[in-house]
Every structure is written in C-alpha cells, then in structure tokens.
Amino acid sequence: MLTLLAKLFKALNSESSPRQIALAIALGMIIGLTPTVSLHNLVVLFIAFIVRVNLSAFFVAIAGFSLLSLGLSPLFASVGESLLASASLADLWQSFYQSNVLKLAHFHNTLTLGSLVSALILFIPLALISQYLIVRYRHHVKAFIEKFKIIQALKGSRFYRIYLSITNTGAA
C-alpha cells in the first residue's frame, strides 16, 4: 500500500504533463472497475502502452479502482441487468452475441456490461477532474511543501543527489 502511494506521489511530482497522468488515471479506472479478464481490458491496456501516459499512475489507478469496484459491484450488476433486460436493446445484444469477437467481450454478463458502461460514462469527467486536481496540486501543495526548511535541507544534501542519480529522475 505504501509502495502504491509512493508511486502515485512520484507520478504527481514527475515531469509528466498533467494530461498524461489524468489520461492514465482514466484508463486505469476502466480496467480497475471492470472484471479483469475481458476483451475490452486488452484494448485499454494496448491503448495505454501505445499512447504516451504515465504508467505508474496507470497501474496505481488500476489498483485503487479495483478496490473501489468491490463495493460498487452490486450497482454495476443492476446497471448491466437493466441494459440487458431492455426490450429496445434486445436486437443489439442478440447481434453482439452472434458475433464471435463480441462474444469474447462478455457483454452478456451483467457485471461486465454495467461496469464498462459506467466506466465509459465516467471516463471524460474523471480525466478532466484529475487533470485539474493535478495542476492545483503542483501549484499549491507541492509549492507549499517545498518552502519548508527541512525539505530544502534534504534537497541540498549529498544523500538526495545520490538518490536522484540512482533513480534517474532528475531534479524534482
């Protein structure tokens, strides 16, 4: 748990743009909220590796949203059930299930469908809110913490220079 928090703070304080970190969090949310072994998770993982995102933030988001999904699973299952039981969408689900590729997507599973639809609805708002919060963090919280004398003393120490040379993070 502490390792995940350390990775999150490392990503927040890194040279990565807030947009890259926010996109990583939003993509990690999709994988974290939905069942792990799904076709759409392979697509999201492929996108995360192709598009330039902060992978530390991506994996931290997966872990965090996986924990959150444990409590939200009944809600996701009810969303999926209402979508699958909708008479107006019956032809769509039938055509999906008759396609070999879409059959692998497990859209017939209420939890998979409900969590994917919920994650897709939350994707853009989460990306925008995350980007805003990261910018605010960097301008206010990080700047406030760096004003402390003990932080300045630690950054001026030989130990900190050795740490930077080992981790290859450059000046923070």
C-alpha positions as YAML, in Angstrom:
chain: A
units: angstrom
residues:
- id: 1
  name: MET
  ca: [0.00, 0.00, 0.00]
- id: 2
  name: LEU
  ca: [2.80, 2.42, 0.87]
- id: 3
  name: THR
  ca: [4.58, 1.49, -2.35]
- id: 4
  name: LEU
  ca: [1.49, 2.43, -4.34]
- id: 5
  name: LEU
  ca: [1.26, 5.77, -2.56]
- id: 6
  name: ALA
  ca: [4.94, 6.42, -3.20]
- id: 7
  name: LYS
  ca: [4.45, 5.66, -6.89]
- id: 8
  name: LEU
  ca: [1.44, 7.98, -7.01]
- id: 9
  name: PHE
  ca: [3.39, 10.86, -5.46]
- id: 10
  name: LYS
  ca: [6.33, 10.14, -7.75]
- id: 11
  name: ALA
  ca: [3.99, 10.40, -10.74]
- id: 12
  name: LEU
  ca: [2.41, 13.61, -9.42]
- id: 13
  name: ASN
  ca: [5.81, 15.21, -8.88]
- id: 14
  name: SER
  ca: [7.34, 13.92, -12.12]
- id: 15
  name: GLU
  ca: [7.98, 15.85, -15.30]
- id: 16
  name: SER
  ca: [4.97, 14.16, -16.94]
- id: 17
  name: SER
  ca: [2.27, 16.51, -18.12]
- id: 18
  name: PRO
  ca: [-0.94, 16.60, -16.08]
- id: 19
  name: ARG
  ca: [-2.81, 15.44, -19.18]
- id: 20
  name: GLN
  ca: [-0.69, 12.27, -19.40]
- id: 21
  name: ILE
  ca: [-1.27, 11.45, -15.74]
- id: 22
  name: ALA
  ca: [-5.00, 12.22, -15.95]
- id: 23
  name: LEU
  ca: [-5.38, 10.01, -19.03]
- id: 24
  name: ALA
  ca: [-3.50, 7.24, -17.22]
- id: 25
  name: ILE
  ca: [-5.87, 7.52, -14.26]
- id: 26
  name: ALA
  ca: [-8.94, 7.45, -16.51]
- id: 27
  name: LEU
  ca: [-7.68, 4.43, -18.47]
- id: 28
  name: GLY
  ca: [-6.74, 2.68, -15.22]
- id: 29
  name: MET
  ca: [-10.28, 3.32, -13.98]
- id: 30
  name: ILE
  ca: [-11.74, 1.33, -16.88]
- id: 31
  name: ILE
  ca: [-9.59, -1.70, -16.13]
- id: 32
  name: GLY
  ca: [-9.99, -1.34, -12.37]
- id: 33
  name: LEU
  ca: [-13.78, -1.08, -12.38]
- id: 34
  name: THR
  ca: [-14.44, -3.88, -14.86]
- id: 35
  name: PRO
  ca: [-13.78, -7.62, -14.47]
- id: 36
  name: THR
  ca: [-10.14, -8.35, -15.19]
- id: 37
  name: VAL
  ca: [-10.33, -10.96, -17.93]
- id: 38
  name: SER
  ca: [-12.22, -9.10, -20.64]
- id: 39
  name: LEU
  ca: [-11.58, -8.24, -24.25]
- id: 40
  name: HIS
  ca: [-12.08, -4.52, -23.63]
- id: 41
  name: ASN
  ca: [-9.37, -4.57, -20.93]
- id: 42
  name: LEU
  ca: [-6.89, -5.86, -23.50]
- id: 43
  name: VAL
  ca: [-7.88, -2.98, -25.78]
- id: 44
  name: VAL
  ca: [-7.45, -0.45, -22.93]
- id: 45
  name: LEU
  ca: [-4.08, -1.97, -21.99]
- id: 46
  name: PHE
  ca: [-2.99, -1.74, -25.63]
- id: 47
  name: ILE
  ca: [-4.06, 1.93, -25.75]
- id: 48
  name: ALA
  ca: [-2.17, 2.67, -22.53]
- id: 49
  name: PHE
  ca: [1.02, 1.21, -23.97]
- id: 50
  name: ILE
  ca: [0.65, 2.91, -27.36]
- id: 51
  name: VAL
  ca: [-0.45, 6.36, -26.17]
- id: 52
  name: ARG
  ca: [2.02, 8.30, -24.05]
- id: 53
  name: VAL
  ca: [0.67, 8.00, -20.48]
- id: 54
  name: ASN
  ca: [2.36, 7.77, -17.10]
- id: 55
  name: LEU
  ca: [2.45, 4.01, -16.46]
- id: 56
  name: SER
  ca: [2.98, 4.39, -12.70]
- id: 57
  name: ALA
  ca: [-0.24, 6.39, -12.41]
- id: 58
  name: PHE
  ca: [-1.96, 3.87, -14.70]
- id: 59
  name: PHE
  ca: [-1.11, 0.89, -12.50]
- id: 60
  name: VAL
  ca: [-1.87, 2.78, -9.29]
- id: 61
  name: ALA
  ca: [-5.27, 3.71, -10.73]
- id: 62
  name: ILE
  ca: [-5.97, 0.09, -11.62]
- id: 63
  name: ALA
  ca: [-5.23, -0.98, -8.05]
- id: 64
  name: GLY
  ca: [-7.24, 1.83, -6.48]
- id: 65
  name: PHE
  ca: [-10.29, 1.40, -8.70]
- id: 66
  name: SER
  ca: [-10.16, -2.39, -8.28]
- id: 67
  name: LEU
  ca: [-10.63, -1.88, -4.56]
- id: 68
  name: LEU
  ca: [-13.43, 0.60, -5.21]
- id: 69
  name: SER
  ca: [-15.16, -1.81, -7.58]
- id: 70
  name: LEU
  ca: [-15.60, -4.37, -4.82]
- id: 71
  name: GLY
  ca: [-18.16, -2.13, -3.15]
- id: 72
  name: LEU
  ca: [-19.73, -0.93, -6.39]
- id: 73
  name: SER
  ca: [-20.25, -4.36, -7.98]
- id: 74
  name: PRO
  ca: [-23.94, -4.64, -6.99]
- id: 75
  name: LEU
  ca: [-24.62, -1.23, -8.56]
- id: 76
  name: PHE
  ca: [-22.78, -2.21, -11.75]
- id: 77
  name: ALA
  ca: [-24.67, -5.51, -11.94]
- id: 78
  name: SER
  ca: [-28.01, -3.71, -11.65]
- id: 79
  name: VAL
  ca: [-26.99, -1.25, -14.42]
- id: 80
  name: GLY
  ca: [-25.98, -4.19, -16.63]
- id: 81
  name: GLU
  ca: [-29.17, -6.07, -15.83]
- id: 82
  name: SER
  ca: [-31.36, -3.11, -16.74]
- id: 83
  name: LEU
  ca: [-29.48, -2.69, -20.04]
- id: 84
  name: LEU
  ca: [-29.73, -6.38, -20.90]
- id: 85
  name: ALA
  ca: [-33.42, -6.54, -19.95]
- id: 86
  name: SER
  ca: [-34.30, -3.50, -22.06]
- id: 87
  name: ALA
  ca: [-36.62, -4.59, -24.85]
- id: 88
  name: SER
  ca: [-35.40, -1.84, -27.16]
- id: 89
  name: LEU
  ca: [-31.81, -3.15, -26.97]
- id: 90
  name: ALA
  ca: [-32.66, -6.86, -27.39]
- id: 91
  name: ASP
  ca: [-31.72, -6.92, -31.09]
- id: 92
  name: LEU
  ca: [-28.38, -5.22, -30.34]
- id: 93
  name: TRP
  ca: [-27.46, -7.78, -27.68]
- id: 94
  name: GLN
  ca: [-28.53, -10.64, -29.96]
- id: 95
  name: SER
  ca: [-26.32, -9.35, -32.78]
- id: 96
  name: PHE
  ca: [-23.42, -8.91, -30.35]
- id: 97
  name: TYR
  ca: [-23.77, -12.45, -29.09]
- id: 98
  name: GLN
  ca: [-23.88, -13.87, -32.61]
- id: 99
  name: SER
  ca: [-20.55, -12.23, -33.45]
- id: 100
  name: ASN
  ca: [-17.58, -14.40, -32.48]
- id: 101
  name: VAL
  ca: [-15.38, -11.45, -31.49]
- id: 102
  name: LEU
  ca: [-18.07, -9.69, -29.46]
- id: 103
  name: LYS
  ca: [-18.98, -12.96, -27.77]
- id: 104
  name: LEU
  ca: [-15.50, -12.83, -26.21]
- id: 105
  name: ALA
  ca: [-16.30, -9.38, -24.80]
- id: 106
  name: HIS
  ca: [-18.78, -10.97, -22.35]
- id: 107
  name: PHE
  ca: [-21.41, -8.29, -22.82]
- id: 108
  name: HIS
  ca: [-23.99, -10.92, -21.82]
- id: 109
  name: ASN
  ca: [-22.59, -10.70, -18.26]
- id: 110
  name: THR
  ca: [-24.46, -8.08, -16.22]
- id: 111
  name: LEU
  ca: [-21.41, -7.09, -14.16]
- id: 112
  name: THR
  ca: [-19.15, -6.72, -17.20]
- id: 113
  name: LEU
  ca: [-21.66, -4.68, -19.16]
- id: 114
  name: GLY
  ca: [-22.73, -2.48, -16.25]
- id: 115
  name: SER
  ca: [-19.21, -1.72, -15.09]
- id: 116
  name: LEU
  ca: [-17.97, -0.99, -18.62]
- id: 117
  name: VAL
  ca: [-20.86, 1.35, -19.40]
- id: 118
  name: SER
  ca: [-20.40, 3.11, -16.05]
- id: 119
  name: ALA
  ca: [-16.64, 3.44, -16.60]
- id: 120
  name: LEU
  ca: [-17.13, 4.82, -20.10]
- id: 121
  name: ILE
  ca: [-19.62, 7.39, -18.81]
- id: 122
  name: LEU
  ca: [-17.16, 8.45, -16.08]
- id: 123
  name: PHE
  ca: [-14.10, 8.47, -18.37]
- id: 124
  name: ILE
  ca: [-14.13, 12.07, -19.62]
- id: 125
  name: PRO
  ca: [-15.30, 13.67, -16.35]
- id: 126
  name: LEU
  ca: [-12.62, 11.76, -14.40]
- id: 127
  name: ALA
  ca: [-9.90, 12.73, -16.89]
- id: 128
  name: LEU
  ca: [-10.86, 16.41, -16.69]
- id: 129
  name: ILE
  ca: [-11.20, 16.45, -12.89]
- id: 130
  name: SER
  ca: [-7.92, 14.56, -12.47]
- id: 131
  name: GLN
  ca: [-6.08, 16.98, -14.72]
- id: 132
  name: TYR
  ca: [-7.49, 19.96, -12.81]
- id: 133
  name: LEU
  ca: [-6.56, 18.44, -9.44]
- id: 134
  name: ILE
  ca: [-3.03, 17.57, -10.58]
- id: 135
  name: VAL
  ca: [-2.44, 21.13, -11.76]
- id: 136
  name: ARG
  ca: [-3.81, 22.50, -8.49]
- id: 137
  name: TYR
  ca: [-1.63, 20.06, -6.51]
- id: 138
  name: ARG
  ca: [1.52, 21.09, -8.36]
- id: 139
  name: HIS
  ca: [0.85, 24.80, -7.97]
- id: 140
  name: HIS
  ca: [-0.30, 24.85, -4.37]
- id: 141
  name: VAL
  ca: [0.52, 21.77, -2.30]
- id: 142
  name: LYS
  ca: [3.91, 20.95, -3.86]
- id: 143
  name: ALA
  ca: [5.00, 24.61, -3.75]
- id: 144
  name: PHE
  ca: [3.86, 24.87, -0.12]
- id: 145
  name: ILE
  ca: [5.77, 21.76, 0.95]
- id: 146
  name: GLU
  ca: [8.95, 22.85, -0.84]
- id: 147
  name: LYS
  ca: [9.03, 26.06, 1.24]
- id: 148
  name: PHE
  ca: [9.81, 24.13, 4.44]
- id: 149
  name: LYS
  ca: [13.41, 24.46, 5.59]
- id: 150
  name: ILE
  ca: [13.76, 20.73, 6.24]
- id: 151
  name: ILE
  ca: [12.74, 19.91, 2.66]
- id: 152
  name: GLN
  ca: [15.25, 22.45, 1.32]
- id: 153
  name: ALA
  ca: [17.94, 20.97, 3.55]
- id: 154
  name: LEU
  ca: [17.13, 17.44, 2.38]
- id: 155
  name: LYS
  ca: [17.26, 18.52, -1.27]
- id: 156
  name: GLY
  ca: [20.65, 20.13, -0.68]
- id: 157
  name: SER
  ca: [22.13, 17.03, 0.93]
- id: 158
  name: ARG
  ca: [24.53, 14.61, -0.71]
- id: 159
  name: PHE
  ca: [22.10, 11.75, 0.02]
- id: 160
  name: TYR
  ca: [19.42, 13.41, -2.12]
- id: 161
  name: ARG
  ca: [21.87, 13.90, -5.02]
- id: 162
  name: ILE
  ca: [22.82, 10.22, -4.83]
- id: 163
  name: TYR
  ca: [19.12, 9.27, -4.73]
- id: 164
  name: LEU
  ca: [18.48, 11.36, -7.87]
- id: 165
  name: SER
  ca: [21.42, 9.80, -9.69]
- id: 166
  name: ILE
  ca: [20.25, 6.28, -8.83]
- id: 167
  name: THR
  ca: [16.60, 6.83, -9.73]
- id: 168
  name: ASN
  ca: [17.37, 8.89, -12.85]
- id: 169
  name: THR
  ca: [14.50, 11.25, -12.06]
- id: 170
  name: GLY
  ca: [16.47, 14.45, -12.45]
- id: 171
  name: ALA
  ca: [15.82, 17.49, -10.31]
- id: 172
  name: ALA
  ca: [12.36, 17.49, -8.76]
...
